[in-house]
Amino acid sequence: SNWIKKKTIILALSFLFLQFKGRANLHAFEDWCGTSTAALRKNGHFPLYPHTRTTVKKLAVNPKWSNYGLRIFGYLHPHTDGEFSIAVSSEDNSEFWLSTDDSPLNVKLLAWVGKTGTEWAVPGEFDKYASQTSGPIKLSSQRRYFFEVLYVQDDKGTGHVEVAWKLLNQDFGFTIIDSKHISLYASESGLLPSDVSTIPQTAASHHHIPSKQPGATADMLREEPRDTFYRGKRRVLADCSYKPSYTLKGVRVPRYQGIHMVRLSYIYPNDYTRLTHMESDETCIYQEHPSDMKTNGFSKYIIPDGPEEKSTTVWPGLRNNPLFPDTYSRKHLREKEIEKNMPLQLDLKMSTPTAKVVTRGRMRKKRSEDKLQVINWNDTFQVSYQDLQALQSDQVNFGCNLVGNVQLSSSEALPLVKAFMDKLEAKHPGLFRLGRVINVVKRVDEVRGSRYLLELEVIDSSGKLLRLSQYIYNLNRSGRRRRRDTTVKELKPPPLLCNPMGFQWNPAATVHIIVPVKNQARWVQQLITEMERLFKETQDTNFNLIITDYSSSDMDVKKALEKSSLYRYDYLKLSGNFERSAGLQAGVDLVKEKHSIVFLCDLHLHFPSNIIDAIRTHCVEGYMAFAPVVMRLDCGAAPYDARGFWEVQGFGLLGIYKSDLEAVGGMNTKEFKDTWGGEDWELLDRILEGGLDVERIYLRNFYHNFHSKRGMWVT
């Protein structure tokens, strides 16, 4: 009976082998820019969530497409024992990895075409680069070996990648590895995009890259205290009524004009949301174009010092002139000697004799009738401090998507903090001292007084660090807009600080993140993973993910949520075509507690770790909603290199208390049914008409991942 069992197992394995033989697994990652395999590894979906899972019959593919990456893997079956050499060719970069056995854990990089994205080879060209061909590899025909190919193609050309081998010490050249010598790693037919257990994790593909890099080109990527301030209470000032002059309750806002009425808040200290690394060819900060400044100089910004030493200007006609015997002093004798020994040269264009003349240690060739130039190496100059950020206003510049938050000056922020700490000391003598200023946010109201959010790190008498995060009001003493008299310098009176009654954020409020979806399995899985990361990093149990699903057929969204490590979530299955407004409203209707915050959200986002805390801090029930500005990443960019632009016109990402959303009528599900776009502006109009303020801040580390719209929201 044991012999029969063994034979049955062998037959079953043989059948399975024959079923898998002749093809390799191919995973395609579309809509991804770049030419290097390193660029492919930046893709947030790589390697677990490809656009397409299919198979290929040989290791030579030519998809005739652009902006994609491929991962081809399976088993290699040598046809004989011996030493082989394996080679790869591609346009653009590619890599071939081979395991020492059938385990994906033992892969090693054997051959590759380039690392920088600039290298390429034509089909069948295996000797253009030394790296294309491996050294001797001893293989056995009695074993199988796990292999993996990574390949990237940009938007130029259609691409190709092929892997070939040959036995060493034979006259035959390289031949493509075909169906007789490959087999599948796993059969993936019938699997949903969320089924990832069959996808091997290897040193080649499962490559984690830190979210922060010390040498990052974007200043915004540096570690910053406000990013982790959520890890960390409060009443110091006398109460005062809060009635800002700029709210529009009872005022009709023309359709889609609310976006022009929202004002930016000022931020201290500098949060480096200005995308300086994207300003190579255009900018919104300088009055001149950067290339013009480089060409024409920076005379506008330079105040020349007087000459340290008067330079002598020498005219060719004065040389050896007895009327001007002092023209040549001793220090010019060496120049004269060099000039005498230099042959005259003919300028072919001008047919004018020219001579090379050394002036102050540097040789310049000038036409003989021109004045000789004197280079003053020790010319110095002065500058005026250029606080270009201070020239920015709180009005949103829709023509500029690089500038970032408006900066609040230290001369305003620090005296305000000192006045607040003095009040704290007066109320609790000796108990608290200032550690550092984490964040100050100012909302300008020149009529009645500006509102500030102070986020401070204070130290108590035992040395413990405490978080203090509070809104305060700095009242105008006159109650009217102050006129500036530039002719008289007056001593500034101390700030008149008070506690705006009713205007305080609730640190215990539950935040419900609402996302409507349909047939976006890879992005839905990434959203769930993002929410898991947020919970792991913050341990915040007062946020809830709500997914309203228009009967997705490409994954079981409810099952994915059940398998997740999320502390709280809700799932609602809807039918019919995708409707963003209706999907969001359905999610809002699931929230029973009207004093909770709903965050109307999208897919394709990467969230900062402090997103929940930021939503809570900038939403005040009855007074204020929060519309953070998200950064749209360029094709091929990832959160840790931050190449892209600020989405200044979008208001679709919105935090608001449910009670306030209900008061303005909720989502407009009648006008915005089969299409989306404009529903966010229309909602903003009604929010402003309802008398609410809208906090508008460029939020650090908040990214919208690049994606194409091909195949989105398939009905």
WOHUSUL-V233116 format. One record per residue. RES is the residue in one small letter. D_LAST is the distance of its C-alpha to the last C-alpha in Angstrom with 1 decimal. Layout:
RES_D_LAST ; RES_D_LAST
This chain:
s_55.7 ; n_54.9 ; w_55.2 ; i_52.7 ; k_50.2 ; k_50.6 ; k_50.2 ; t_47.0 ; i_45.6 ; i_46.6 ; l_45.0 ; a_41.7 ; l_41.7 ; s_42.7 ; f_39.8 ; l_37.4 ; f_38.9 ; l_38.6 ; q_35.0 ; f_34.3 ; k_36.8 ; g_36.0 ; r_32.8 ; a_32.0 ; n_28.9 ; l_27.0 ; h_24.6 ; a_23.1 ; f_22.5 ; e_20.8 ; d_21.0 ; w_24.4 ; c_27.5 ; g_31.0 ; t_33.5 ; s_35.1 ; t_34.2 ; a_35.1 ; a_32.2 ; l_29.8 ; r_31.2 ; k_30.3 ; n_26.6 ; g_25.4 ; h_23.2 ; f_26.2 ; p_27.2 ; l_25.1 ; y_21.4 ; p_21.0 ; h_17.9 ; t_19.0 ; r_21.6 ; t_23.4 ; t_27.0 ; v_29.6 ; k_32.8 ; k_35.1 ; l_35.6 ; a_35.1 ; v_31.6 ; n_30.7 ; p_26.9 ; k_27.3 ; w_25.0 ; s_25.8 ; n_25.5 ; y_24.9 ; g_27.0 ; l_27.7 ; r_29.2 ; i_30.8 ; f_32.8 ; g_34.6 ; y_38.2 ; l_40.9 ; h_43.5 ; p_46.7 ; h_48.5 ; t_51.9 ; d_53.7 ; g_54.7 ; e_54.0 ; f_50.9 ; s_49.7 ; i_45.9 ; a_44.5 ; v_41.2 ; s_40.3 ; s_37.3 ; e_36.0 ; d_35.6 ; n_36.7 ; s_36.4 ; e_38.1 ; f_39.3 ; w_40.1 ; l_42.0 ; s_43.1 ; t_46.6 ; d_45.3 ; d_42.1 ; s_41.2 ; p_38.5 ; l_40.8 ; n_43.5 ; v_41.8 ; k_43.8 ; l_43.0 ; l_44.9 ; a_43.8 ; w_41.7 ; v_41.2 ; g_41.8 ; k_40.9 ; t_40.6 ; g_37.8 ; t_40.3 ; e_41.4 ; w_40.2 ; a_41.7 ; v_41.2 ; p_40.2 ; g_43.1 ; e_45.0 ; f_46.0 ; d_49.0 ; k_48.0 ; y_48.0 ; a_50.1 ; s_47.1 ; q_45.3 ; t_47.6 ; s_48.4 ; g_51.9 ; p_53.3 ; i_51.1 ; k_52.8 ; l_50.4 ; s_51.1 ; s_49.9 ; q_50.0 ; r_47.4 ; r_43.8 ; y_42.7 ; f_39.4 ; f_38.2 ; e_35.6 ; v_34.7 ; l_33.1 ; y_32.2 ; v_30.8 ; q_30.1 ; d_29.9 ; d_28.8 ; k_32.0 ; g_32.1 ; t_29.9 ; g_31.9 ; h_33.5 ; v_34.9 ; e_37.3 ; v_39.7 ; a_43.0 ; w_46.1 ; k_49.7 ; l_52.8 ; l_55.3 ; n_58.8 ; q_57.5 ; d_57.5 ; f_53.9 ; g_51.4 ; f_47.9 ; t_45.5 ; i_41.7 ; i_40.9 ; d_39.2 ; s_37.7 ; k_41.2 ; h_41.5 ; i_38.1 ; s_36.1 ; l_32.9 ; y_33.3 ; a_30.7 ; s_28.3 ; e_24.7 ; s_22.9 ; g_20.5 ; l_20.6 ; l_17.8 ; p_17.9 ; s_19.8 ; d_22.5 ; v_25.0 ; s_28.3 ; t_28.6 ; i_28.6 ; p_32.2 ; q_33.5 ; t_36.3 ; a_38.5 ; a_36.7 ; s_33.2 ; h_33.4 ; h_35.1 ; h_35.1 ; i_35.9 ; p_37.4 ; s_35.5 ; k_38.7 ; q_41.0 ; p_44.6 ; g_44.7 ; a_41.4 ; t_41.5 ; a_39.7 ; d_42.0 ; m_39.1 ; l_38.7 ; r_42.2 ; e_42.8 ; e_43.2 ; p_44.6 ; r_42.0 ; d_39.3 ; t_40.9 ; f_42.6 ; y_40.3 ; r_42.5 ; g_45.3 ; k_49.5 ; r_51.0 ; r_53.3 ; v_56.0 ; l_56.1 ; a_57.3 ; d_54.7 ; c_53.9 ; s_51.5 ; y_48.3 ; k_47.6 ; p_46.0 ; s_46.8 ; y_43.4 ; t_41.1 ; l_39.8 ; k_39.9 ; g_40.3 ; v_39.7 ; r_36.9 ; v_34.7 ; p_33.4 ; r_29.7 ; y_28.4 ; q_32.0 ; g_32.1 ; i_31.2 ; h_34.7 ; m_36.4 ; v_35.5 ; r_38.2 ; l_38.4 ; s_40.6 ; y_43.4 ; i_43.6 ; y_46.6 ; p_47.3 ; n_45.5 ; d_42.2 ; y_41.7 ; t_38.3 ; r_39.5 ; l_37.9 ; t_41.2 ; h_40.0 ; m_37.6 ; e_40.3 ; s_41.7 ; d_41.2 ; e_40.3 ; t_41.2 ; c_41.3 ; i_44.4 ; y_47.2 ; q_48.4 ; e_48.9 ; h_46.6 ; p_47.1 ; s_48.1 ; d_50.6 ; m_52.2 ; k_52.6 ; t_54.2 ; n_56.4 ; g_57.3 ; f_57.1 ; s_60.2 ; k_58.5 ; y_58.3 ; i_61.7 ; i_65.1 ; p_67.7 ; d_70.7 ; g_74.1 ; p_75.3 ; e_76.9 ; e_79.3 ; k_80.2 ; s_79.2 ; t_81.5 ; t_80.1 ; v_81.9 ; w_82.4 ; p_83.3 ; g_86.3 ; l_87.8 ; r_88.2 ; n_91.9 ; n_93.0 ; p_96.4 ; l_95.7 ; f_93.0 ; p_94.5 ; d_92.2 ; t_89.0 ; y_88.8 ; s_89.6 ; r_90.0 ; k_86.3 ; h_85.5 ; l_88.0 ; r_85.4 ; e_83.1 ; k_86.0 ; e_86.8 ; i_83.3 ; e_83.2 ; k_86.5 ; n_85.4 ; m_82.2 ; p_82.2 ; l_81.1 ; q_77.8 ; l_76.7 ; d_73.4 ; l_72.4 ; k_70.1 ; m_72.6 ; s_75.8 ; t_77.1 ; p_79.1 ; t_77.3 ; a_78.4 ; k_76.5 ; v_77.8 ; v_77.3 ; t_76.8 ; r_76.7 ; g_75.7 ; r_72.9 ; m_73.4 ; r_72.1 ; k_72.6 ; k_73.4 ; r_75.1 ; s_78.7 ; e_78.7 ; d_75.9 ; k_76.6 ; l_76.1 ; q_73.4 ; v_74.2 ; i_71.6 ; n_72.0 ; w_70.4 ; n_71.5 ; d_70.0 ; t_68.3 ; f_66.4 ; q_65.1 ; v_61.7 ; s_60.4 ; y_57.7 ; q_54.4 ; d_52.2 ; l_49.4 ; q_46.9 ; a_49.3 ; l_48.7 ; q_45.0 ; s_44.2 ; d_41.8 ; q_39.9 ; v_36.6 ; n_36.9 ; f_33.5 ; g_35.0 ; c_35.7 ; n_33.3 ; l_35.9 ; v_38.5 ; g_37.5 ; n_39.2 ; v_42.3 ; q_45.3 ; l_47.9 ; s_51.4 ; s_53.5 ; s_56.3 ; e_54.3 ; a_52.4 ; l_55.4 ; p_57.9 ; l_55.3 ; v_54.8 ; k_58.6 ; a_59.1 ; f_56.6 ; m_58.2 ; d_61.6 ; k_60.4 ; l_59.2 ; e_62.5 ; a_64.4 ; k_62.6 ; h_62.6 ; p_65.6 ; g_65.4 ; l_62.3 ; f_59.7 ; r_59.6 ; l_56.9 ; g_55.4 ; r_53.0 ; v_50.7 ; i_47.1 ; n_45.3 ; v_46.3 ; v_43.7 ; k_45.1 ; r_43.7 ; v_46.1 ; d_47.6 ; e_50.8 ; v_51.8 ; r_52.0 ; g_51.6 ; s_48.9 ; r_46.9 ; y_46.8 ; l_45.1 ; l_47.6 ; e_46.5 ; l_49.7 ; e_50.9 ; v_54.2 ; i_56.8 ; d_58.7 ; s_62.4 ; s_61.6 ; g_59.7 ; k_56.2 ; l_53.3 ; l_51.5 ; r_48.4 ; l_49.0 ; s_46.0 ; q_46.9 ; y_46.3 ; i_49.6 ; y_50.7 ; n_53.2 ; l_54.7 ; n_56.3 ; r_59.9 ; s_60.4 ; g_57.2 ; r_56.7 ; r_55.3 ; r_58.1 ; r_59.6 ; r_60.4 ; d_63.9 ; t_63.9 ; t_67.7 ; v_68.6 ; k_67.5 ; e_67.2 ; l_66.8 ; k_63.5 ; p_63.8 ; p_62.2 ; p_58.6 ; l_58.4 ; l_55.9 ; c_54.6 ; n_51.9 ; p_49.3 ; m_49.3 ; g_45.8 ; f_44.2 ; q_43.8 ; w_40.8 ; n_40.3 ; p_40.3 ; a_39.3 ; a_36.2 ; t_33.0 ; v_30.1 ; h_26.6 ; i_24.0 ; i_20.6 ; v_17.4 ; p_13.8 ; v_11.4 ; k_8.2 ; n_8.6 ; q_11.7 ; a_14.4 ; r_17.1 ; w_17.0 ; v_16.8 ; q_19.8 ; q_21.5 ; l_21.1 ; i_22.7 ; t_25.4 ; e_26.1 ; m_26.6 ; e_28.8 ; r_30.8 ; l_31.3 ; f_32.6 ; k_34.9 ; e_36.3 ; t_36.9 ; q_37.3 ; d_35.9 ; t_35.0 ; n_34.1 ; f_30.5 ; n_27.4 ; l_23.9 ; i_21.3 ; i_17.7 ; t_15.2 ; d_12.3 ; y_9.1 ; s_9.8 ; s_9.5 ; s_10.3 ; d_12.2 ; m_14.8 ; d_16.7 ; v_16.7 ; k_19.4 ; k_21.5 ; a_21.5 ; l_22.7 ; e_25.3 ; k_26.6 ; s_26.9 ; s_30.2 ; l_28.9 ; y_31.4 ; r_29.0 ; y_25.3 ; d_23.1 ; y_19.8 ; l_17.7 ; k_14.8 ; l_12.5 ; s_10.2 ; g_7.6 ; n_5.3 ; f_6.9 ; e_10.4 ; r_13.1 ; s_16.0 ; a_15.1 ; g_14.3 ; l_17.7 ; q_19.5 ; a_18.6 ; g_20.0 ; v_23.0 ; d_23.6 ; l_24.0 ; v_27.0 ; k_30.1 ; e_32.7 ; k_32.6 ; h_35.0 ; s_32.4 ; i_30.5 ; v_26.8 ; f_25.4 ; l_22.1 ; c_20.6 ; d_18.1 ; l_17.2 ; h_19.1 ; l_22.5 ; h_25.9 ; f_28.0 ; p_31.8 ; s_33.8 ; n_35.1 ; i_31.7 ; i_32.2 ; d_35.8 ; a_35.0 ; i_32.5 ; r_35.2 ; t_38.0 ; h_36.4 ; c_35.1 ; v_37.9 ; e_37.3 ; g_38.2 ; y_38.9 ; m_36.4 ; a_32.7 ; f_31.8 ; a_29.6 ; p_30.3 ; v_29.8 ; v_27.7 ; m_28.6 ; r_26.0 ; l_27.0 ; d_27.5 ; c_26.0 ; g_28.0 ; a_29.4 ; a_29.5 ; p_30.6 ; y_34.1 ; d_34.7 ; a_33.0 ; r_32.5 ; g_30.4 ; f_30.7 ; w_30.4 ; e_27.4 ; v_29.8 ; q_27.6 ; g_24.8 ; f_25.3 ; g_22.0 ; l_23.8 ; l_26.1 ; g_28.5 ; i_29.9 ; y_31.7 ; k_29.7 ; s_32.7 ; d_32.5 ; l_28.8 ; e_29.4 ; a_32.5 ; v_30.5 ; g_27.9 ; g_25.0 ; m_21.6 ; n_21.1 ; t_18.1 ; k_19.2 ; e_19.2 ; f_16.3 ; k_13.3 ; d_10.5 ; t_12.1 ; w_14.2 ; g_17.5 ; g_20.7 ; e_20.1 ; d_22.3 ; w_25.1 ; e_25.0 ; l_25.4 ; l_28.2 ; d_30.0 ; r_30.2 ; i_31.3 ; l_34.1 ; e_35.1 ; g_35.4 ; g_38.1 ; l_36.4 ; d_37.1 ; v_34.4 ; e_35.5 ; r_34.2 ; i_35.1 ; y_34.1 ; l_33.4 ; r_34.8 ; n_32.7 ; f_29.4 ; y_27.0 ; h_23.5 ; n_22.9 ; f_22.0 ; h_18.6 ; s_16.9 ; k_13.6 ; r_12.8 ; g_9.5 ; m_8.9 ; w_6.2 ; v_3.8 ; t_0.0
